[in-house]
C-alpha cells in the first residue's frame, strides 16, 4: 500500500494558520497530481504533518492544533483515501 507523505516543515516563525494554508495547498496539489497520474486513491494511506506553528513562533494550544489539523484534512483529502495516520 503506497504511503503518501507530504510534509510542511516546522522551521521558521510562521503561525499555525499559515501552516494550515500551506498544508491545504500542498495536499490539494499532491492529490491533483496523484489523480492526474492514475493513482488509485483507495489503495493509499496519507501520513500528513500536524498543523503547528513554526519552531520559533508562539506555540498553538493542543486544541487549536487538533482543530486546524482536522479542518485541513477535511478540506484537502479526497474521501476515497481510506486512511490517515500520524506516527
PDB file of N, CA, C and O in Angstrom:
ATOM      1  N   UNK A   1       0.855  -1.180   0.000  1.00  0.00           N
ATOM      2  CA  UNK A   1       0.000   0.000   0.000  1.00  0.00           C
ATOM      3  C   UNK A   1       0.896   1.236   0.000  1.00  0.00           C
ATOM      4  O   UNK A   1       1.717   1.394   0.904  1.00  0.00           O
ATOM      5  N   UNK A   2       0.758   2.115  -0.992  1.00  0.00           N
ATOM      6  CA  UNK A   2       1.562   3.337  -1.034  1.00  0.00           C
ATOM      7  C   UNK A   2       1.193   4.288   0.100  1.00  0.00           C
ATOM      8  O   UNK A   2       0.017   4.494   0.402  1.00  0.00           O
ATOM      9  N   UNK A   3       2.221   4.862   0.718  1.00  0.00           N
ATOM     10  CA  UNK A   3       2.023   5.875   1.750  1.00  0.00           C
ATOM     11  C   UNK A   3       2.349   7.225   1.135  1.00  0.00           C
ATOM     12  O   UNK A   3       3.458   7.437   0.644  1.00  0.00           O
ATOM     13  N   UNK A   4       1.395   8.129   1.161  1.00  0.00           N
ATOM     14  CA  UNK A   4       1.576   9.493   0.658  1.00  0.00           C
ATOM     15  C   UNK A   4       2.039  10.322   1.853  1.00  0.00           C
ATOM     16  O   UNK A   4       1.336  10.425   2.858  1.00  0.00           O
ATOM     17  N   UNK A   5       3.251  10.924   1.729  1.00  0.00           N
ATOM     18  CA  UNK A   5       3.826  11.596   2.898  1.00  0.00           C
ATOM     19  C   UNK A   5       4.380  12.981   2.570  1.00  0.00           C
ATOM     20  O   UNK A   5       5.586  13.200   2.682  1.00  0.00           O
ATOM     21  N   UNK A   6       3.515  13.922   2.164  1.00  0.00           N
ATOM     22  CA  UNK A   6       3.998  15.298   2.004  1.00  0.00           C
ATOM     23  C   UNK A   6       4.155  15.914   3.391  1.00  0.00           C
ATOM     24  O   UNK A   6       3.461  15.525   4.330  1.00  0.00           O
ATOM     25  N   UNK A   7       5.057  16.863   3.514  1.00  0.00           N
ATOM     26  CA  UNK A   7       5.256  17.443   4.839  1.00  0.00           C
ATOM     27  C   UNK A   7       5.598  18.916   4.731  1.00  0.00           C
ATOM     28  O   UNK A   7       6.408  19.319   3.896  1.00  0.00           O
ATOM     29  N   UNK A   8       4.973  19.715   5.585  1.00  0.00           N
ATOM     30  CA  UNK A   8       5.313  21.116   5.741  1.00  0.00           C
ATOM     31  C   UNK A   8       6.226  21.191   6.959  1.00  0.00           C
ATOM     32  O   UNK A   8       5.843  20.789   8.059  1.00  0.00           O
ATOM     33  N   UNK A   9       7.435  21.709   6.754  1.00  0.00           N
ATOM     34  CA  UNK A   9       8.427  21.722   7.823  1.00  0.00           C
ATOM     35  C   UNK A   9       8.064  22.705   8.923  1.00  0.00           C
ATOM     36  O   UNK A   9       7.368  23.692   8.687  1.00  0.00           O
ATOM     37  N   UNK A  10       8.545  22.419  10.132  1.00  0.00           N
ATOM     38  CA  UNK A  10       8.230  23.243  11.292  1.00  0.00           C
ATOM     39  C   UNK A  10       9.241  24.370  11.501  1.00  0.00           C
ATOM     40  O   UNK A  10       9.073  25.179  12.414  1.00  0.00           O
ATOM     41  N   UNK A  11      10.285  24.440  10.674  1.00  0.00           N
ATOM     42  CA  UNK A  11      11.252  25.523  10.829  1.00  0.00           C
ATOM     43  C   UNK A  11      10.609  26.852  10.469  1.00  0.00           C
ATOM     44  O   UNK A  11       9.755  26.917   9.585  1.00  0.00           O
ATOM     45  N   UNK A  12      11.020  27.907  11.152  1.00  0.00           N
ATOM     46  CA  UNK A  12      10.517  29.231  10.820  1.00  0.00           C
ATOM     47  C   UNK A  12       9.694  29.842  11.931  1.00  0.00           C
ATOM     48  O   UNK A  12       9.562  29.287  13.021  1.00  0.00           O
ATOM     49  N   UNK A  13       9.146  30.998  11.622  1.00  0.00           N
ATOM     50  CA  UNK A  13       8.380  31.741  12.623  1.00  0.00           C
ATOM     51  C   UNK A  13       6.922  31.906  12.215  1.00  0.00           C
ATOM     52  O   UNK A  13       6.233  32.797  12.712  1.00  0.00           O
ATOM     53  N   UNK A  14       6.451  31.051  11.313  1.00  0.00           N
ATOM     54  CA  UNK A  14       5.079  31.151  10.817  1.00  0.00           C
ATOM     55  C   UNK A  14       4.068  30.706  11.879  1.00  0.00           C
ATOM     56  O   UNK A  14       4.379  29.914  12.768  1.00  0.00           O
ATOM     57  N   UNK A  15       2.868  31.232  11.760  1.00  0.00           N
ATOM     58  CA  UNK A  15       1.790  30.872  12.686  1.00  0.00           C
ATOM     59  C   UNK A  15       1.184  29.520  12.281  1.00  0.00           C
ATOM     60  O   UNK A  15       1.449  29.008  11.193  1.00  0.00           O
ATOM     61  N   UNK A  16       0.384  28.966  13.158  1.00  0.00           N
ATOM     62  CA  UNK A  16      -0.330  27.722  12.843  1.00  0.00           C
ATOM     63  C   UNK A  16      -1.299  27.957  11.684  1.00  0.00           C
ATOM     64  O   UNK A  16      -1.529  27.054  10.879  1.00  0.00           O
ATOM     65  N   UNK A  17      -1.863  29.148  11.593  1.00  0.00           N
ATOM     66  CA  UNK A  17      -2.786  29.458  10.500  1.00  0.00           C
ATOM     67  C   UNK A  17      -2.065  29.472   9.149  1.00  0.00           C
ATOM     68  O   UNK A  17      -2.618  29.025   8.144  1.00  0.00           O
ATOM     69  N   UNK A  18      -0.854  29.976   9.127  1.00  0.00           N
ATOM     70  CA  UNK A  18      -0.060  29.944   7.887  1.00  0.00           C
ATOM     71  C   UNK A  18       0.280  28.504   7.538  1.00  0.00           C
ATOM     72  O   UNK A  18       0.219  28.116   6.371  1.00  0.00           O
ATOM     73  N   UNK A  19       0.636  27.713   8.536  1.00  0.00           N
ATOM     74  CA  UNK A  19       0.906  26.286   8.303  1.00  0.00           C
ATOM     75  C   UNK A  19      -0.326  25.618   7.715  1.00  0.00           C
ATOM     76  O   UNK A  19      -0.211  24.789   6.814  1.00  0.00           O
ATOM     77  N   UNK A  20      -1.500  25.970   8.215  1.00  0.00           N
ATOM     78  CA  UNK A  20      -2.735  25.395   7.678  1.00  0.00           C
ATOM     79  C   UNK A  20      -2.913  25.760   6.209  1.00  0.00           C
ATOM     80  O   UNK A  20      -3.210  24.891   5.389  1.00  0.00           O
ATOM     81  N   UNK A  21      -2.736  27.034   5.868  1.00  0.00           N
ATOM     82  CA  UNK A  21      -2.901  27.475   4.478  1.00  0.00           C
ATOM     83  C   UNK A  21      -1.937  26.737   3.553  1.00  0.00           C
ATOM     84  O   UNK A  21      -2.327  26.284   2.477  1.00  0.00           O
ATOM     85  N   UNK A  22      -0.686  26.618   3.972  1.00  0.00           N
ATOM     86  CA  UNK A  22       0.327  25.950   3.153  1.00  0.00           C
ATOM     87  C   UNK A  22       0.017  24.461   3.037  1.00  0.00           C
ATOM     88  O   UNK A  22       0.125  23.883   1.956  1.00  0.00           O
ATOM     89  N   UNK A  23      -0.366  23.843   4.146  1.00  0.00           N
ATOM     90  CA  UNK A  23      -0.665  22.409   4.125  1.00  0.00           C
ATOM     91  C   UNK A  23      -1.858  22.107   3.222  1.00  0.00           C
ATOM     92  O   UNK A  23      -1.840  21.116   2.491  1.00  0.00           O
ATOM     93  N   UNK A  24      -2.884  22.937   3.260  1.00  0.00           N
ATOM     94  CA  UNK A  24      -4.033  22.752   2.371  1.00  0.00           C
ATOM     95  C   UNK A  24      -3.579  22.797   0.918  1.00  0.00           C
ATOM     96  O   UNK A  24      -3.947  21.933   0.123  1.00  0.00           O
ATOM     97  N   UNK A  25      -2.777  23.804   0.570  1.00  0.00           N
ATOM     98  CA  UNK A  25      -2.309  23.933  -0.823  1.00  0.00           C
ATOM     99  C   UNK A  25      -1.449  22.742  -1.233  1.00  0.00           C
ATOM    100  O   UNK A  25      -1.586  22.224  -2.341  1.00  0.00           O
ATOM    101  N   UNK A  26      -0.563  22.310  -0.337  1.00  0.00           N
ATOM    102  CA  UNK A  26       0.313  21.176  -0.646  1.00  0.00           C
ATOM    103  C   UNK A  26      -0.509  19.906  -0.855  1.00  0.00           C
ATOM    104  O   UNK A  26      -0.311  19.196  -1.842  1.00  0.00           O
ATOM    105  N   UNK A  27      -1.425  19.616   0.061  1.00  0.00           N
ATOM    106  CA  UNK A  27      -2.232  18.398  -0.075  1.00  0.00           C
ATOM    107  C   UNK A  27      -3.100  18.435  -1.331  1.00  0.00           C
ATOM    108  O   UNK A  27      -3.205  17.434  -2.040  1.00  0.00           O
ATOM    109  N   UNK A  28      -3.714  19.567  -1.606  1.00  0.00           N
ATOM    110  CA  UNK A  28      -4.545  19.662  -2.805  1.00  0.00           C
ATOM    111  C   UNK A  28      -3.720  19.422  -4.063  1.00  0.00           C
ATOM    112  O   UNK A  28      -4.173  18.745  -4.986  1.00  0.00           O
ATOM    113  N   UNK A  29      -2.525  19.969  -4.102  1.00  0.00           N
ATOM    114  CA  UNK A  29      -1.664  19.794  -5.273  1.00  0.00           C
ATOM    115  C   UNK A  29      -1.172  18.347  -5.384  1.00  0.00           C
ATOM    116  O   UNK A  29      -1.138  17.790  -6.482  1.00  0.00           O
ATOM    117  N   UNK A  30      -0.794  17.740  -4.268  1.00  0.00           N
ATOM    118  CA  UNK A  30      -0.358  16.338  -4.282  1.00  0.00           C
ATOM    119  C   UNK A  30      -1.477  15.453  -4.811  1.00  0.00           C
ATOM    120  O   UNK A  30      -1.242  14.619  -5.685  1.00  0.00           O
ATOM    121  N   UNK A  31      -2.673  15.621  -4.300  1.00  0.00           N
ATOM    122  CA  UNK A  31      -3.784  14.779  -4.754  1.00  0.00           C
ATOM    123  C   UNK A  31      -4.173  15.064  -6.199  1.00  0.00           C
ATOM    124  O   UNK A  31      -4.599  14.158  -6.916  1.00  0.00           O
ATOM    125  N   UNK A  32      -4.034  16.296  -6.627  1.00  0.00           N
ATOM    126  CA  UNK A  32      -4.298  16.613  -8.034  1.00  0.00           C
ATOM    127  C   UNK A  32      -3.346  15.826  -8.931  1.00  0.00           C
ATOM    128  O   UNK A  32      -3.760  15.265  -9.946  1.00  0.00           O
ATOM    129  N   UNK A  33      -2.085  15.790  -8.556  1.00  0.00           N
ATOM    130  CA  UNK A  33      -1.098  15.058  -9.361  1.00  0.00           C
ATOM    131  C   UNK A  33      -1.294  13.544  -9.273  1.00  0.00           C
ATOM    132  O   UNK A  33      -1.120  12.836 -10.265  1.00  0.00           O
ATOM    133  N   UNK A  34      -1.650  13.052  -8.102  1.00  0.00           N
ATOM    134  CA  UNK A  34      -1.905  11.611  -7.982  1.00  0.00           C
ATOM    135  C   UNK A  34      -3.064  11.199  -8.894  1.00  0.00           C
ATOM    136  O   UNK A  34      -2.988  10.182  -9.583  1.00  0.00           O
ATOM    137  N   UNK A  35      -4.119  11.987  -8.891  1.00  0.00           N
ATOM    138  CA  UNK A  35      -5.279  11.680  -9.737  1.00  0.00           C
ATOM    139  C   UNK A  35      -4.897  11.785 -11.210  1.00  0.00           C
ATOM    140  O   UNK A  35      -5.277  10.928 -12.008  1.00  0.00           O
ATOM    141  N   UNK A  36      -4.147  12.830 -11.580  1.00  0.00           N
ATOM    142  CA  UNK A  36      -3.731  13.001 -12.978  1.00  0.00           C
ATOM    143  C   UNK A  36      -2.897  11.813 -13.465  1.00  0.00           C
ATOM    144  O   UNK A  36      -2.912  11.478 -14.649  1.00  0.00           O
ATOM    145  N   UNK A  37      -2.177  11.188 -12.547  1.00  0.00           N
ATOM    146  CA  UNK A  37      -1.304  10.074 -12.912  1.00  0.00           C
ATOM    147  C   UNK A  37      -1.941   8.715 -12.681  1.00  0.00           C
ATOM    148  O   UNK A  37      -1.257   7.692 -12.733  1.00  0.00           O
ATOM    149  N   UNK A  38      -3.227   8.693 -12.429  1.00  0.00           N
ATOM    150  CA  UNK A  38      -3.952   7.440 -12.350  1.00  0.00           C
ATOM    151  C   UNK A  38      -3.738   6.622 -11.094  1.00  0.00           C
ATOM    152  O   UNK A  38      -3.999   5.419 -11.091  1.00  0.00           O
ATOM    153  N   UNK A  39      -3.266   7.248 -10.027  1.00  0.00           N
ATOM    154  CA  UNK A  39      -3.086   6.528  -8.768  1.00  0.00           C
ATOM    155  C   UNK A  39      -4.459   6.200  -8.186  1.00  0.00           C
ATOM    156  O   UNK A  39      -5.342   7.056  -8.132  1.00  0.00           O
ATOM    157  N   UNK A  40      -4.624   4.978  -7.759  1.00  0.00           N
ATOM    158  CA  UNK A  40      -5.881   4.540  -7.144  1.00  0.00           C
ATOM    159  C   UNK A  40      -5.857   5.009  -5.686  1.00  0.00           C
ATOM    160  O   UNK A  40      -5.182   4.414  -4.846  1.00  0.00           O
ATOM    161  N   UNK A  41      -6.589   6.065  -5.399  1.00  0.00           N
ATOM    162  CA  UNK A  41      -6.553   6.654  -4.059  1.00  0.00           C
ATOM    163  C   UNK A  41      -7.026   5.682  -2.988  1.00  0.00           C
ATOM    164  O   UNK A  41      -6.572   5.747  -1.846  1.00  0.00           O
ATOM    165  N   UNK A  42      -7.930   4.788  -3.346  1.00  0.00           N
ATOM    166  CA  UNK A  42      -8.449   3.807  -2.390  1.00  0.00           C
ATOM    167  C   UNK A  42      -7.358   2.826  -1.930  1.00  0.00           C
ATOM    168  O   UNK A  42      -7.552   2.076  -0.974  1.00  0.00           O
ATOM    169  N   UNK A  43      -6.229   2.843  -2.610  1.00  0.00           N
ATOM    170  CA  UNK A  43      -5.126   1.937  -2.265  1.00  0.00           C
ATOM    171  C   UNK A  43      -3.973   2.688  -1.608  1.00  0.00           C
ATOM    172  O   UNK A  43      -2.852   2.182  -1.558  1.00  0.00           O
ATOM    173  N   UNK A  44      -4.241   3.891  -1.104  1.00  0.00           N
ATOM    174  CA  UNK A  44      -3.182   4.694  -0.476  1.00  0.00           C
ATOM    175  C   UNK A  44      -3.534   5.021   0.966  1.00  0.00           C
ATOM    176  O   UNK A  44      -4.682   4.896   1.394  1.00  0.00           O
ATOM    177  N   UNK A  45      -2.523   5.441   1.694  1.00  0.00           N
ATOM    178  CA  UNK A  45      -2.690   5.951   3.055  1.00  0.00           C
ATOM    179  C   UNK A  45      -1.947   7.276   3.122  1.00  0.00           C
ATOM    180  O   UNK A  45      -0.864   7.408   2.553  1.00  0.00           O
ATOM    181  N   UNK A  46      -2.512   8.248   3.804  1.00  0.00           N
ATOM    182  CA  UNK A  46      -1.882   9.546   3.965  1.00  0.00           C
ATOM    183  C   UNK A  46      -1.188   9.631   5.314  1.00  0.00           C
ATOM    184  O   UNK A  46      -1.768   9.285   6.343  1.00  0.00           O
ATOM    185  N   UNK A  47       0.062  10.093   5.304  1.00  0.00           N
ATOM    186  CA  UNK A  47       0.800  10.364   6.540  1.00  0.00           C
ATOM    187  C   UNK A  47       1.162  11.855   6.532  1.00  0.00           C
ATOM    188  O   UNK A  47       2.248  12.225   6.085  1.00  0.00           O
ATOM    189  N   UNK A  48       0.256  12.710   7.025  1.00  0.00           N
ATOM    190  CA  UNK A  48       0.458  14.158   6.941  1.00  0.00           C
ATOM    191  C   UNK A  48       1.203  14.709   8.154  1.00  0.00           C
ATOM    192  O   UNK A  48       1.450  14.009   9.136  1.00  0.00           O
ATOM    193  N   UNK A  49       1.553  15.997   8.046  1.00  0.00           N
ATOM    194  CA  UNK A  49       2.071  16.710   9.205  1.00  0.00           C
ATOM    195  C   UNK A  49       0.903  17.228  10.035  1.00  0.00           C
ATOM    196  O   UNK A  49      -0.207  17.403   9.533  1.00  0.00           O
ATOM    197  N   UNK A  50       1.173  17.468  11.302  1.00  0.00           N
ATOM    198  CA  UNK A  50       0.198  18.182  12.128  1.00  0.00           C
ATOM    199  C   UNK A  50       0.289  19.658  11.759  1.00  0.00           C
ATOM    200  O   UNK A  50       1.346  20.124  11.333  1.00  0.00           O
ATOM    201  N   UNK A  51      -0.786  20.385  11.915  1.00  0.00           N
ATOM    202  CA  UNK A  51      -0.782  21.817  11.627  1.00  0.00           C
ATOM    203  C   UNK A  51      -0.337  22.538  12.897  1.00  0.00           C
ATOM    204  O   UNK A  51      -1.099  22.684  13.853  1.00  0.00           O
ATOM    205  N   UNK A  52       0.922  22.984  12.880  1.00  0.00           N
ATOM    206  CA  UNK A  52       1.521  23.642  14.044  1.00  0.00           C
ATOM    207  C   UNK A  52       2.225  24.921  13.608  1.00  0.00           C
ATOM    208  O   UNK A  52       2.508  25.118  12.426  1.00  0.00           O
ATOM    209  N   UNK A  53       2.500  25.781  14.572  1.00  0.00           N
ATOM    210  CA  UNK A  53       3.273  26.987  14.301  1.00  0.00           C
ATOM    211  C   UNK A  53       4.733  26.607  14.101  1.00  0.00           C
ATOM    212  O   UNK A  53       5.174  25.533  14.510  1.00  0.00           O
ATOM    213  N   UNK A  54       5.475  27.509  13.462  1.00  0.00           N
ATOM    214  CA  UNK A  54       6.900  27.293  13.260  1.00  0.00           C
ATOM    215  C   UNK A  54       7.638  27.164  14.587  1.00  0.00           C
ATOM    216  O   UNK A  54       7.156  27.612  15.627  1.00  0.00           O
ATOM    217  N   UNK A  55       8.805  26.550  14.534  1.00  0.00           N
ATOM    218  CA  UNK A  55       9.571  26.259  15.748  1.00  0.00           C
ATOM    219  C   UNK A  55       9.917  27.512  16.548  1.00  0.00           C
ATOM    220  O   UNK A  55      10.016  27.454  17.774  1.00  0.00           O
ATOM    221  N   UNK A  56      10.102  28.655  15.860  1.00  0.00           N
ATOM    222  CA  UNK A  56      10.458  29.876  16.583  1.00  0.00           C
ATOM    223  C   UNK A  56       9.266  30.808  16.795  1.00  0.00           C
ATOM    224  O   UNK A  56       9.449  31.969  17.162  1.00  0.00           O
ATOM    225  N   UNK A  57       8.067  30.321  16.571  1.00  0.00           N
ATOM    226  CA  UNK A  57       6.849  31.116  16.766  1.00  0.00           C
ATOM    227  C   UNK A  57       6.177  30.722  18.080  1.00  0.00           C
ATOM    228  O   UNK A  57       6.531  29.723  18.708  1.00  0.00           O
ATOM    229  N   UNK A  58       5.206  31.529  18.474  1.00  0.00           N
ATOM    230  CA  UNK A  58       4.414  31.195  19.662  1.00  0.00           C
ATOM    231  C   UNK A  58       3.629  29.915  19.380  1.00  0.00           C
ATOM    232  O   UNK A  58       2.984  29.796  18.338  1.00  0.00           O
ATOM    233  N   UNK A  59       3.682  28.971  20.295  1.00  0.00           N
ATOM    234  CA  UNK A  59       3.047  27.667  20.115  1.00  0.00           C
ATOM    235  C   UNK A  59       1.520  27.784  20.160  1.00  0.00           C
ATOM    236  O   UNK A  59       0.965  28.565  20.934  1.00  0.00           O
ATOM    237  N   UNK A  60       0.870  27.008  19.332  1.00  0.00           N
ATOM    238  CA  UNK A  60      -0.592  26.904  19.369  1.00  0.00           C
ATOM    239  C   UNK A  60      -0.964  25.892  20.455  1.00  0.00           C
ATOM    240  O   UNK A  60      -0.176  25.002  20.774  1.00  0.00           O
ATOM    241  N   UNK A  61      -2.144  26.027  21.009  1.00  0.00           N
ATOM    242  CA  UNK A  61      -2.619  25.083  22.023  1.00  0.00           C
ATOM    243  C   UNK A  61      -2.897  23.734  21.370  1.00  0.00           C
ATOM    244  O   UNK A  61      -3.137  23.671  20.164  1.00  0.00           O
ATOM    245  N   UNK A  62      -2.869  22.657  22.150  1.00  0.00           N
ATOM    246  CA  UNK A  62      -3.209  21.346  21.587  1.00  0.00           C
ATOM    247  C   UNK A  62      -4.598  21.334  20.936  1.00  0.00           C
ATOM    248  O   UNK A  62      -4.798  20.681  19.911  1.00  0.00           O
ATOM    249  N   UNK A  63      -5.545  22.048  21.526  1.00  0.00           N
ATOM    250  CA  UNK A  63      -6.898  22.110  20.967  1.00  0.00           C
ATOM    251  C   UNK A  63      -6.896  22.811  19.609  1.00  0.00           C
ATOM    252  O   UNK A  63      -7.587  22.381  18.686  1.00  0.00           O
ATOM    253  N   UNK A  64      -6.115  23.894  19.487  1.00  0.00           N
ATOM    254  CA  UNK A  64      -6.042  24.609  18.217  1.00  0.00           C
ATOM    255  C   UNK A  64      -5.346  23.757  17.153  1.00  0.00           C
ATOM    256  O   UNK A  64      -5.777  23.731  16.000  1.00  0.00           O
ATOM    257  N   UNK A  65      -4.268  23.059  17.540  1.00  0.00           N
ATOM    258  CA  UNK A  65      -3.569  22.171  16.606  1.00  0.00           C
ATOM    259  C   UNK A  65      -4.534  21.098  16.104  1.00  0.00           C
ATOM    260  O   UNK A  65      -4.585  20.814  14.907  1.00  0.00           O
ATOM    261  N   UNK A  66      -5.297  20.504  17.018  1.00  0.00           N
ATOM    262  CA  UNK A  66      -6.249  19.460  16.623  1.00  0.00           C
ATOM    263  C   UNK A  66      -7.307  20.019  15.680  1.00  0.00           C
ATOM    264  O   UNK A  66      -7.592  19.410  14.649  1.00  0.00           O
ATOM    265  N   UNK A  67      -7.888  21.156  16.010  1.00  0.00           N
ATOM    266  CA  UNK A  67      -8.929  21.769  15.184  1.00  0.00           C
ATOM    267  C   UNK A  67      -8.398  22.112  13.797  1.00  0.00           C
ATOM    268  O   UNK A  67      -9.025  21.779  12.792  1.00  0.00           O
ATOM    269  N   UNK A  68      -7.243  22.777  13.738  1.00  0.00           N
ATOM    270  CA  UNK A  68      -6.678  23.171  12.450  1.00  0.00           C
ATOM    271  C   UNK A  68      -6.275  21.959  11.612  1.00  0.00           C
ATOM    272  O   UNK A  68      -6.445  21.963  10.393  1.00  0.00           O
ATOM    273  N   UNK A  69      -5.747  20.932  12.256  1.00  0.00           N
ATOM    274  CA  UNK A  69      -5.330  19.735  11.531  1.00  0.00           C
ATOM    275  C   UNK A  69      -6.544  19.017  10.937  1.00  0.00           C
ATOM    276  O   UNK A  69      -6.526  18.649   9.763  1.00  0.00           O
ATOM    277  N   UNK A  70      -7.580  18.817  11.723  1.00  0.00           N
ATOM    278  CA  UNK A  70      -8.783  18.134  11.231  1.00  0.00           C
ATOM    279  C   UNK A  70      -9.438  18.951  10.120  1.00  0.00           C
ATOM    280  O   UNK A  70      -9.837  18.396   9.096  1.00  0.00           O
ATOM    281  N   UNK A  71      -9.550  20.240  10.310  1.00  0.00           N
ATOM    282  CA  UNK A  71     -10.158  21.103   9.296  1.00  0.00           C
ATOM    283  C   UNK A  71      -9.345  21.057   7.991  1.00  0.00           C
ATOM    284  O   UNK A  71      -9.918  21.026   6.902  1.00  0.00           O
ATOM    285  N   UNK A  72      -8.032  21.053   8.105  1.00  0.00           N
ATOM    286  CA  UNK A  72      -7.155  20.964   6.935  1.00  0.00           C
ATOM    287  C   UNK A  72      -7.390  19.667   6.181  1.00  0.00           C
ATOM    288  O   UNK A  72      -7.511  19.675   4.956  1.00  0.00           O
ATOM    289  N   UNK A  73      -7.454  18.562   6.894  1.00  0.00           N
ATOM    290  CA  UNK A  73      -7.668  17.263   6.249  1.00  0.00           C
ATOM    291  C   UNK A  73      -9.038  17.198   5.592  1.00  0.00           C
ATOM    292  O   UNK A  73      -9.173  16.655   4.496  1.00  0.00           O
ATOM    293  N   UNK A  74     -10.049  17.742   6.244  1.00  0.00           N
ATOM    294  CA  UNK A  74     -11.395  17.750   5.664  1.00  0.00           C
ATOM    295  C   UNK A  74     -11.435  18.555   4.369  1.00  0.00           C
ATOM    296  O   UNK A  74     -12.177  18.208   3.450  1.00  0.00           O
ATOM    297  N   UNK A  75     -10.653  19.615   4.289  1.00  0.00           N
ATOM    298  CA  UNK A  75     -10.645  20.479   3.105  1.00  0.00           C
ATOM    299  C   UNK A  75      -9.783  19.940   1.969  1.00  0.00           C
ATOM    300  O   UNK A  75      -9.922  20.378   0.827  1.00  0.00           O
ATOM    301  N   UNK A  76      -8.895  18.995   2.269  1.00  0.00           N
ATOM    302  CA  UNK A  76      -7.845  18.664   1.313  1.00  0.00           C
ATOM    303  C   UNK A  76      -7.775  17.218   0.862  1.00  0.00           C
ATOM    304  O   UNK A  76      -7.254  16.939  -0.218  1.00  0.00           O
ATOM    305  N   UNK A  77      -8.278  16.308   1.648  1.00  0.00           N
ATOM    306  CA  UNK A  77      -8.091  14.881   1.355  1.00  0.00           C
ATOM    307  C   UNK A  77      -9.361  14.321   0.719  1.00  0.00           C
ATOM    308  O   UNK A  77     -10.445  14.427   1.293  1.00  0.00           O
ATOM    309  N   UNK A  78      -9.226  13.728  -0.463  1.00  0.00           N
ATOM    310  CA  UNK A  78     -10.403  13.135  -1.107  1.00  0.00           C
ATOM    311  C   UNK A  78     -11.012  12.042  -0.232  1.00  0.00           C
ATOM    312  O   UNK A  78     -10.294  11.339   0.480  1.00  0.00           O
ATOM    313  N   UNK A  79     -12.319  11.902  -0.285  1.00  0.00           N
ATOM    314  CA  UNK A  79     -12.986  10.901   0.537  1.00  0.00           C
ATOM    315  C   UNK A  79     -12.600   9.464   0.139  1.00  0.00           C
ATOM    316  O   UNK A  79     -12.831   8.527   0.903  1.00  0.00           O
ATOM    317  N   UNK A  80     -12.024   9.297  -1.034  1.00  0.00           N
ATOM    318  CA  UNK A  80     -11.596   7.966  -1.474  1.00  0.00           C
ATOM    319  C   UNK A  80     -10.402   7.437  -0.683  1.00  0.00           C
ATOM    320  O   UNK A  80     -10.148   6.233  -0.687  1.00  0.00           O
ATOM    321  N   UNK A  81      -9.672   8.311  -0.011  1.00  0.00           N
ATOM    322  CA  UNK A  81      -8.489   7.889   0.758  1.00  0.00           C
ATOM    323  C   UNK A  81      -8.975   7.159   2.001  1.00  0.00           C
ATOM    324  O   UNK A  81      -9.692   7.738   2.818  1.00  0.00           O
ATOM    325  N   UNK A  82      -8.584   5.864   2.157  1.00  0.00           N
ATOM    326  CA  UNK A  82      -9.149   5.053   3.230  1.00  0.00           C
ATOM    327  C   UNK A  82      -8.541   5.276   4.610  1.00  0.00           C
ATOM    328  O   UNK A  82      -9.132   4.880   5.614  1.00  0.00           O
ATOM    329  N   UNK A  83      -7.366   5.907   4.675  1.00  0.00           N
ATOM    330  CA  UNK A  83      -6.756   6.035   5.995  1.00  0.00           C
ATOM    331  C   UNK A  83      -5.778   7.187   6.080  1.00  0.00           C
ATOM    332  O   UNK A  83      -5.101   7.536   5.112  1.00  0.00           O
ATOM    333  N   UNK A  84      -5.725   7.771   7.277  1.00  0.00           N
ATOM    334  CA  UNK A  84      -4.773   8.828   7.588  1.00  0.00           C
ATOM    335  C   UNK A  84      -4.103   8.402   8.884  1.00  0.00           C
ATOM    336  O   UNK A  84      -4.774   8.028   9.847  1.00  0.00           O
ATOM    337  N   UNK A  85      -2.750   8.461   8.904  1.00  0.00           N
ATOM    338  CA  UNK A  85      -2.062   8.045  10.121  1.00  0.00           C
ATOM    339  C   UNK A  85      -0.994   9.051  10.501  1.00  0.00           C
ATOM    340  O   UNK A  85      -0.363   9.678   9.651  1.00  0.00           O
ATOM    341  N   UNK A  86      -0.816   9.183  11.792  1.00  0.00           N
ATOM    342  CA  UNK A  86       0.239  10.028  12.349  1.00  0.00           C
ATOM    343  C   UNK A  86       1.162   9.136  13.140  1.00  0.00           C
ATOM    344  O   UNK A  86       0.712   8.312  13.937  1.00  0.00           O
ATOM    345  N   UNK A  87       2.460   9.298  12.923  1.00  0.00           N
ATOM    346  CA  UNK A  87       3.439   8.500  13.683  1.00  0.00           C
ATOM    347  C   UNK A  87       4.204   9.363  14.650  1.00  0.00           C
ATOM    348  O   UNK A  87       5.067   8.866  15.372  1.00  0.00           O
TER     349      UNK A  87
END
